[in-house]
Amino acid sequence: MNISLVGRHIELSDAIKDHLMHSIDTLGKYHLDIISVNAIASLNERKKGVMIEFTINIAGKNTIVITQRDNDLYAAVDIAIDRAQKALQRLHERLSDHKNEGLNEAKNAAANSVDLHALSEAMEDEIVPMELELYKPQEVAEVLENLKDSGKQFEVFYDIEGKLRILFKRNDGRFGLY
């Protein structure tokens, strides 16, 4: 792990460097492939405080950036390291996924035992061609009685005048004629 300590408008004493190095070493306990850690301490003259920024580069993952402002540099480092540890712990938990190990095994077993291709084909709507019995003209009242007696949603027929008509059930329980 590469460690870079930089002070902007502030001189980093040996005690501060030792504190930063010891704090950064604690980040290794999560067994992530940390490539580098950059720590930048800067003095903020307008707000009369200090700011510490940690940039943690992890192999194959996003970069974690932690910024913390405080009046005391040691306090800012401690709070920033706490936040960095929480972020690394969340990342470690996501990667190890030991909490859902049994659930993942069950998902894999279920996925391997089901043929998804055959299941999707079985669920597709099947269209069956049918010939309509439109040979003789019918009265609307006669078709209405037939529709009420059957479980159909609509009936296509020729009326007495020879027009193609559709009698259908509406959502409100009444019937419509087209």
Secondary structure by P-SEA (a helix, b strand, c coil): cbbbbbbccccccaaaaaaaaaaaaacccccccccbbbbbbbbbccccbbbbbbbbbbccbbbbbbbbbcccaaaaaaaaaaaaaaaaaaaaaaaacccaaaaaaaaaaaaaacaaaaaaaaacbbbbbbbbcccbbbbaaaaaaaaaaccccbbbbbcccbbbbbbbbccccccccc
